[in-house]
Amino acid sequence: MMIAPSILSADFARLAEEAAAVSTADWLHVDVMDAHFVPNLTLGLPVVESLHAATDIPLDCHLMIEDPDRWAPPYAEAGARNVTIHVEAAHDPVQVARALRAAGALAGLALKPGTPLDPYLDILGEYDTLLVMTVEPGFGGQSFISEVLPKVRRARELVQSGHLKLFIEVDGGVSADTIEQAAEAGADVFVAGSAVYGADDPSAAVEGLRAQASRVFGQPTPAVG
């Protein structure tokens, strides 16, 4: 069970401090938006490079951008641990995955809520992470869309049967009220924004979410430190 706090809900003027506030996190989720693929503009490669230098938490870069074939590999080269592109935006998702892996990152493939999983099963073997969006991409603070969880269940079945080997990540509306639904469906990486950064103690919020998800999976909560 891995918790990836989303800095979309953090204070952009204090990103190094906000990263330090979630030192118990497994990944730090970085939403890159270009105001074209999604109707919002956030940050780009220079900020990711600076953040990578400021924290030891592995960066989980979620690229909500047009033309990820061109722009994704530099994020891997900048040191991101996992770089996720949207299948709806990629021209050649297999080649992008191979380029990301060659640059030293895990390769992730994201699906919008309305995008079905089955048409892309034949390329998921090229990927390390499947990101199932549980809100429409673009803005934080949205409500969790439980109707997408059958995609998570389908992916988990394929992992358990040995047909796929990848992390199953959910992003959007993840909180203490929804994380158990996602864990029961089979997710093992959880992106949480306001549920972490809106808490009085972001680090304790990370631990609480991890404990909830771990209980669903019947796993002990890992010790920190």
Buried (B, 14 or more C-beta within 10 A) or exposed (E): BBBBBBBBBBEEEEBEEBBBBBBBBBBBBBBBBBEEBBEBEBBBBEBBBBBBEBBEBBBBBBBBBBBBBEBBBBBBBBBBBBBBBBBEBBEEBBEBBBBBBEBEBBBBBBBBBEBEBEEBBEBBEBBBBBBBBBBBBBBBEBEBBEEBBEBBBBBBEBBEEEEBEBBBBBBBBBBEEBBBBBBBBBBBBBBBBBBBBBBEEBBEBBBBBBBBBBBBEEEEBEEEE
